[in-house]
């Protein structure tokens, strides 16, 4: 391999693309422009960036030193990206400066989140009519439909407030009424956890998944206990912890009393765990096993009905797992089938599927097709403010990096700008 070829194979394409988008045609021009920008931003006439430094940044990874915090701020202000998004390997302990400013806001938001679940007692006793169980159960289906149409942000306050009321009633209820309210309370807590997960707040999501497990255990309902474990596994999937996903799903499946619906949920989530560990054979085996159970789903429980409500539910999971495994062509074919059956009412889900389909097209080396698919996904992402969808579109950006300097790459940047600017 020639020195020039070696440099090309190790160059920092992310920083180079950002430089060219800024109109800095050469590395020396980029260094001069960044230096001028930094001197003005920091009000420091001695701030310098040399052409040699910039060439090292765009060169081999082992020669690429992490910039100082002030240079990280200047890069972000000039290019709109932090160093880790510009090809620099982040050192241990690095926290974006903006995160320091957001800590207090996040802490206050988390306190607000937990308030609904941790109302101190005891509360004044009251008569609790058993009919309230049916009332809260009937509300659930409406919340599920609204979630598909609106996304998470507009529902979190409503659903968590209802959970707070249920928790208050549980403290006064007795016997089977109390047991019934515990069951419906677990379903509400699970929904709040999902809404926070979709909104991108995994800390709040994990908290509410824990509340779900607590209430499920108190209800003594094995189906809800299994459901709560799958809920926890969903958070582990978003954290990229494949073995954690598998552990939780196996724990749920250890109880042979659980309904087929809960078994299906655990099997498909375990398939996601297997995909995170690179095991395609197990992915297919688990999803095929779940598919064989679909005909046996006949319970009337108001929660966990995605396998009945979502067209092509298990093929959605398979396609997602294939995309995670880098099986672009296989995933592309499945997404075409799935999207043909998605109803217009499932707008948020459609946006997520489109983003994953676009990434599969990119992996299949069909960049023009990927951008075409991404247009609709980006529109839905802006409308619903779904962090899950934005995360899928960032994965598409990574899959499209081989074309980032080509016209199709610039088209994608334009398509995704409304999403990335708001995320």
C-alpha positions as CSV (number, residue, x, y, z in Angstrom):
1,X,0.0,0.0,0.0
2,X,1.4,3.4,-1.0
3,X,1.7,6.2,1.6
4,X,-1.0,8.1,-0.2
5,X,-3.3,5.1,-0.3
6,X,-2.6,4.5,3.4
7,X,-3.5,8.1,4.2
8,X,-6.8,7.8,2.2
9,X,-7.8,4.7,4.1
10,X,-7.3,6.2,7.5
11,X,-8.4,9.8,6.9
12,X,-11.0,11.5,9.0
13,X,-13.9,11.7,6.5
14,X,-16.3,13.2,9.0
15,X,-14.1,16.3,9.6
16,X,-13.2,16.5,5.9
17,X,-16.9,16.6,4.9
18,X,-17.7,19.2,7.6
19,X,-14.7,21.3,6.3
20,X,-16.0,21.2,2.7
21,X,-19.5,22.0,3.7
22,X,-18.2,25.1,5.4
23,X,-16.5,26.1,2.2
24,X,-13.0,25.6,3.4
25,X,-11.4,23.9,0.3
26,X,-8.0,23.2,1.8
27,X,-6.7,22.2,5.2
28,X,-4.6,25.3,5.5
29,X,-7.7,27.5,4.7
30,X,-9.7,25.6,7.3
31,X,-7.0,26.1,10.0
32,X,-6.9,29.9,9.2
33,X,-10.7,30.2,9.2
34,X,-11.1,28.2,12.5
35,X,-8.3,30.3,14.1
36,X,-10.1,33.6,13.1
37,X,-13.4,32.2,14.3
38,X,-11.9,31.1,17.6
39,X,-10.2,34.5,18.2
40,X,-13.5,36.2,17.8
41,X,-15.6,33.7,19.7
42,X,-13.2,33.4,22.7
43,X,-12.1,37.1,22.5
44,X,-8.5,35.8,22.5
45,X,-6.2,37.2,19.9
46,X,-3.6,34.6,20.8
47,X,-5.8,31.6,20.0
48,X,-4.2,29.6,17.2
49,X,-4.8,26.6,14.9
50,X,-2.0,25.6,12.6
51,X,-2.3,23.9,9.2
52,X,-0.2,21.1,10.6
53,X,-2.7,20.6,13.4
54,X,-5.6,20.4,11.0
55,X,-3.7,17.9,8.8
56,X,-3.1,15.7,11.8
57,X,-6.9,16.0,12.6
58,X,-7.8,14.7,9.2
59,X,-5.1,12.1,9.1
60,X,-4.6,8.8,10.9
61,X,-6.6,8.0,14.0
62,X,-3.6,7.2,16.1
63,X,-2.1,10.7,15.2
64,X,-5.4,12.5,15.9
65,X,-5.2,14.2,19.3
66,X,-8.3,15.2,21.2
67,X,-8.6,19.0,21.0
68,X,-8.6,21.2,24.1
69,X,-12.0,22.1,25.5
70,X,-11.9,25.6,24.1
71,X,-11.1,24.2,20.6
72,X,-14.0,21.7,21.0
73,X,-16.2,24.7,21.6
74,X,-14.8,26.6,18.6
75,X,-15.3,23.5,16.4
76,X,-18.9,23.2,17.6
77,X,-19.7,26.8,17.0
78,X,-18.1,26.9,13.6
79,X,-19.2,23.5,12.2
80,X,-22.2,22.7,14.4
81,X,-20.7,19.4,15.6
82,X,-18.8,18.3,18.7
83,X,-15.4,16.6,18.2
84,X,-16.8,13.0,18.7
85,X,-19.1,13.7,15.7
86,X,-16.1,14.9,13.7
87,X,-14.1,11.7,13.9
88,X,-12.2,12.4,17.1
89,X,-12.2,9.4,19.6
90,X,-13.6,10.9,22.8
91,X,-11.4,10.5,25.9
92,X,-12.7,9.0,29.1
93,X,-14.6,11.5,31.2
94,X,-15.4,13.9,28.4
95,X,-18.6,15.7,28.9
96,X,-19.9,18.2,26.4
97,X,-19.9,21.7,27.8
98,X,-23.5,22.1,27.0
99,X,-24.3,19.1,29.3
100,X,-23.1,21.1,32.3
101,X,-25.7,23.8,31.5
102,X,-28.4,21.2,31.1
103,X,-27.8,19.2,34.3
104,X,-30.1,21.4,36.4
105,X,-32.8,21.3,33.8
106,X,-32.6,17.5,33.5
107,X,-32.6,17.1,37.3
108,X,-35.7,19.2,37.6
109,X,-37.3,17.3,34.8
110,X,-36.5,14.0,36.4
111,X,-37.9,15.2,39.8
112,X,-41.1,16.0,37.9
113,X,-41.2,12.6,36.2
114,X,-40.8,10.7,39.5
115,X,-43.3,12.9,41.4
116,X,-46.3,11.0,39.9
117,X,-44.9,7.7,41.1
118,X,-43.6,8.7,44.5
119,X,-46.5,10.6,46.2
120,X,-45.8,10.3,49.9
121,X,-48.4,8.7,52.1
122,X,-50.5,7.8,53.9
123,X,-53.4,9.3,52.1
124,X,-56.9,9.9,53.3
125,X,-59.0,6.8,53.0
126,X,-61.9,6.8,50.5
127,X,-64.4,4.3,49.0
128,X,-63.1,2.9,45.7
129,X,-65.8,1.6,43.4
130,X,-64.7,-1.5,41.4
131,X,-66.1,0.1,38.2
132,X,-63.0,2.4,38.2
133,X,-61.0,-0.6,37.0
134,X,-62.9,-0.8,33.8
135,X,-62.8,2.9,33.5
136,X,-59.0,3.1,33.5
137,X,-58.7,0.0,31.3
138,X,-61.0,1.6,28.7
139,X,-58.8,4.7,28.7
140,X,-55.7,2.7,27.8
141,X,-56.7,1.8,24.3
142,X,-57.3,5.4,23.5
143,X,-53.8,6.3,24.9
144,X,-52.2,3.7,22.7
145,X,-54.0,5.1,19.6
146,X,-53.0,8.6,20.5
147,X,-49.4,7.5,20.9
148,X,-49.3,6.3,17.4
149,X,-50.8,9.5,16.1
150,X,-49.1,12.1,18.3
151,X,-45.8,10.8,19.6
152,X,-44.7,10.9,23.2
153,X,-44.5,14.5,24.3
154,X,-48.1,15.4,24.3
155,X,-49.2,12.3,26.3
156,X,-46.6,12.0,29.0
157,X,-48.3,14.5,31.4
158,X,-51.7,13.0,30.8
159,X,-50.8,9.4,31.4
160,X,-48.5,10.0,34.3
161,X,-51.2,12.1,36.0
162,X,-53.6,9.2,35.6
163,X,-51.1,6.8,37.1
164,X,-50.8,9.1,40.1
165,X,-54.6,8.9,40.6
166,X,-54.5,5.1,40.3
167,X,-51.7,4.9,42.9
168,X,-53.8,7.1,45.2
169,X,-56.8,4.8,44.8
170,X,-54.7,1.6,45.3
171,X,-53.8,2.9,48.8
172,X,-57.5,2.9,49.8
173,X,-58.8,0.0,47.8
174,X,-59.2,-3.5,49.3
175,X,-59.4,-7.1,48.1
176,X,-60.0,-7.8,44.4
177,X,-60.6,-4.1,43.7
178,X,-57.1,-3.3,44.9
179,X,-55.6,-6.2,42.9
180,X,-57.4,-5.0,39.8
181,X,-56.1,-1.5,40.2
182,X,-52.6,-2.8,40.7
183,X,-52.9,-4.6,37.4
184,X,-54.1,-1.6,35.5
185,X,-51.6,0.6,37.3
186,X,-48.8,-1.6,36.0
187,X,-50.1,-1.1,32.5
188,X,-50.1,2.7,32.9
189,X,-46.6,2.8,34.4
190,X,-45.4,0.7,31.4
191,X,-46.9,3.2,29.0
192,X,-45.3,6.1,30.7
193,X,-42.0,4.3,30.5
194,X,-42.5,3.7,26.8
195,X,-43.3,7.3,26.2
196,X,-40.1,8.5,27.9
197,X,-38.1,5.9,26.0
198,X,-39.6,7.1,22.7
199,X,-38.8,10.7,23.8
200,X,-35.1,9.7,24.3
201,X,-35.0,10.0,28.1
202,X,-33.6,6.5,29.0
203,X,-33.1,7.5,32.7
204,X,-36.8,8.3,33.1
205,X,-37.8,5.3,31.0
206,X,-35.7,3.0,33.2
207,X,-37.3,4.5,36.3
208,X,-40.8,3.9,35.1
209,X,-39.9,0.4,33.9
210,X,-38.8,-0.3,37.5
211,X,-42.1,1.1,38.8
212,X,-43.9,-1.3,36.3
213,X,-42.0,-4.2,37.7
214,X,-42.8,-3.3,41.3
215,X,-46.5,-2.9,40.7
216,X,-46.6,-6.1,38.6
217,X,-45.0,-8.0,41.4
218,X,-47.4,-6.6,44.0
219,X,-50.3,-7.7,41.7
220,X,-49.1,-11.3,41.8
221,X,-50.0,-11.5,38.1
222,X,-47.4,-13.7,36.3
223,X,-48.3,-12.3,32.9
224,X,-47.7,-8.7,34.1
225,X,-44.4,-9.8,35.8
226,X,-43.3,-11.2,32.5
227,X,-44.4,-8.1,30.6
228,X,-42.5,-5.9,33.1
229,X,-39.3,-7.9,32.4
230,X,-39.7,-7.4,28.7
231,X,-40.2,-3.7,29.3
232,X,-36.8,-3.6,31.1
233,X,-35.3,-5.5,28.2
234,X,-36.5,-2.9,25.8
235,X,-34.4,-0.3,27.7
236,X,-31.4,-2.6,27.6
237,X,-31.9,-2.9,23.8
238,X,-31.7,0.9,23.4
239,X,-28.6,0.8,25.6
240,X,-27.0,-1.7,23.2
241,X,-26.7,-4.4,26.0
242,X,-27.5,-7.6,24.1
243,X,-26.6,-9.9,27.0
244,X,-28.8,-7.9,29.4
245,X,-31.7,-8.2,27.0
246,X,-31.2,-11.9,26.8
247,X,-31.0,-12.4,30.5
248,X,-34.3,-10.5,31.2
249,X,-36.2,-12.2,28.4
250,X,-35.0,-15.7,29.5
251,X,-36.2,-14.8,33.1
252,X,-39.6,-13.9,31.7
253,X,-39.8,-17.1,29.7
254,X,-38.8,-19.2,32.7
255,X,-42.4,-18.9,33.9
256,X,-44.5,-21.3,31.8
257,X,-47.7,-19.8,33.0
258,X,-47.5,-16.7,31.0
259,X,-49.9,-16.1,28.1
260,X,-48.7,-16.7,24.5
261,X,-48.8,-12.9,24.0
262,X,-46.2,-12.4,26.7
263,X,-44.1,-15.2,25.3
264,X,-44.2,-13.6,21.9
265,X,-43.1,-10.3,23.4
266,X,-40.2,-12.0,25.2
267,X,-39.1,-14.1,22.2
268,X,-39.0,-11.1,19.8
269,X,-37.2,-8.9,22.3
270,X,-34.7,-11.7,23.0
271,X,-34.1,-11.8,19.2
272,X,-33.1,-8.1,19.4
273,X,-30.6,-9.1,22.1
274,X,-29.3,-11.9,19.8
275,X,-28.9,-9.4,17.0
276,X,-26.8,-7.1,19.3
277,X,-24.5,-10.1,19.9
278,X,-24.2,-10.8,16.2
279,X,-26.2,-14.1,16.3
280,X,-28.4,-14.3,13.1
281,X,-29.2,-18.0,13.6
282,X,-30.7,-17.3,17.0
283,X,-32.6,-14.3,15.7
284,X,-34.4,-16.4,13.1
285,X,-35.1,-19.2,15.5
286,X,-36.6,-17.0,18.1
287,X,-38.8,-15.0,15.7
288,X,-39.9,-18.2,14.0
289,X,-40.9,-19.6,17.4
290,X,-42.8,-16.5,18.2
291,X,-44.6,-16.7,14.8
292,X,-45.9,-20.1,15.7
293,X,-47.5,-18.7,18.8
294,X,-49.5,-15.9,17.1
295,X,-52.5,-18.1,16.4
296,X,-52.8,-18.8,20.2
297,X,-53.1,-15.2,21.2
298,X,-56.7,-14.9,22.5
299,X,-56.6,-13.0,25.8
300,X,-58.5,-9.8,26.4
301,X,-55.9,-7.9,28.4
302,X,-55.7,-4.2,27.4
303,X,-51.9,-4.0,27.4
304,X,-49.2,-5.5,25.2
305,X,-51.3,-6.0,22.1
306,X,-48.8,-4.8,19.5
307,X,-48.5,-8.3,18.1
308,X,-52.3,-8.2,17.2
309,X,-52.5,-4.5,16.4
310,X,-49.3,-4.0,14.3
311,X,-49.4,-5.4,10.7
312,X,-46.4,-7.6,10.1
313,X,-45.3,-7.3,13.7
314,X,-42.8,-10.1,13.7
315,X,-41.4,-9.2,10.3
316,X,-40.8,-5.7,11.6
317,X,-38.7,-7.2,14.4
318,X,-36.8,-9.5,12.0
319,X,-36.1,-6.6,9.6
320,X,-34.9,-4.4,12.5
321,X,-32.6,-7.2,13.6
322,X,-31.3,-7.8,10.1
323,X,-30.5,-4.1,9.8
324,X,-28.6,-4.2,13.0
325,X,-26.7,-7.3,11.8
326,X,-25.7,-5.4,8.6
327,X,-27.9,-7.6,6.3
328,X,-29.0,-4.8,4.1
329,X,-30.5,-6.6,1.2
330,X,-32.5,-9.0,3.4
331,X,-33.7,-6.1,5.5
332,X,-34.6,-4.0,2.5
333,X,-36.9,-6.7,1.1
334,X,-38.7,-7.2,4.4
335,X,-39.2,-3.4,4.9
336,X,-40.8,-3.2,1.5
337,X,-43.4,-5.8,2.5
338,X,-44.0,-4.3,5.9
339,X,-44.4,-0.7,4.8
340,X,-47.0,-1.7,2.1
341,X,-49.3,-2.9,5.0
342,X,-48.7,0.0,7.5
343,X,-51.9,2.0,7.9
344,X,-51.8,5.8,7.7
345,X,-52.9,6.1,11.3
346,X,-49.6,4.5,12.5
347,X,-47.7,7.5,11.4
348,X,-45.0,7.5,14.1
349,X,-44.3,3.7,13.5
350,X,-44.2,4.3,9.8
351,X,-41.5,7.0,10.3
352,X,-39.4,4.6,12.3
353,X,-39.8,1.9,9.7
354,X,-38.9,4.2,6.9
355,X,-35.7,5.4,8.6
356,X,-34.7,1.8,9.2
357,X,-35.6,0.9,5.6
358,X,-33.4,3.8,4.3
359,X,-30.5,2.6,6.4
360,X,-30.9,-0.9,4.9
361,X,-30.9,0.6,1.4
362,X,-27.7,2.4,2.2
363,X,-26.1,-0.8,3.5
364,X,-27.2,-2.4,0.2
365,X,-25.3,0.4,-1.6
366,X,-28.4,2.1,-3.0
367,X,-27.8,5.7,-1.7
368,X,-30.3,7.4,-4.1
369,X,-33.0,5.0,-2.9
370,X,-32.0,5.6,0.7
371,X,-32.4,9.4,0.3
372,X,-35.8,9.0,-1.4
373,X,-37.1,6.9,1.6
374,X,-35.5,9.3,4.1
375,X,-37.6,12.3,2.9
376,X,-40.8,11.0,4.3
377,X,-39.2,9.7,7.5
378,X,-37.6,13.2,8.2
379,X,-41.0,14.9,7.7
380,X,-42.6,12.5,10.2
381,X,-39.7,12.9,12.7
382,X,-40.1,16.7,12.8
383,X,-43.9,16.4,13.3
384,X,-43.8,13.8,16.1
385,X,-40.6,14.9,17.8
386,X,-39.8,11.2,18.3
387,X,-36.2,10.8,19.6
388,X,-36.4,7.1,18.6
389,X,-37.0,8.2,15.0
390,X,-34.2,10.8,15.2
391,X,-31.8,8.1,16.5
392,X,-32.7,5.9,13.5
393,X,-32.0,8.8,11.1
394,X,-28.6,9.4,12.7
395,X,-27.9,5.7,12.1
396,X,-28.8,6.4,8.4
397,X,-26.3,9.3,8.4
398,X,-23.6,6.8,9.5
399,X,-24.6,4.3,6.9
400,X,-24.4,7.0,4.2
401,X,-20.9,8.2,5.1
402,X,-19.3,6.6,2.0
403,X,-21.3,9.1,-0.1
404,X,-21.1,12.2,2.2
405,X,-19.0,14.2,-0.3
406,X,-21.1,13.2,-3.3
407,X,-24.2,15.0,-4.5
408,X,-26.4,12.3,-3.0
409,X,-24.7,12.9,0.4
410,X,-25.4,16.6,0.2
411,X,-29.0,15.8,-0.6
412,X,-29.3,13.7,2.5
413,X,-27.8,16.4,4.7
414,X,-30.4,18.8,3.3
415,X,-33.2,16.3,3.9
416,X,-32.1,15.6,7.5
417,X,-31.2,19.2,8.4
418,X,-34.7,19.9,10.1
419,X,-34.2,16.8,12.2
420,X,-30.6,17.3,13.2
421,X,-31.0,21.0,13.9
422,X,-33.9,20.2,16.3
423,X,-32.3,17.3,18.1
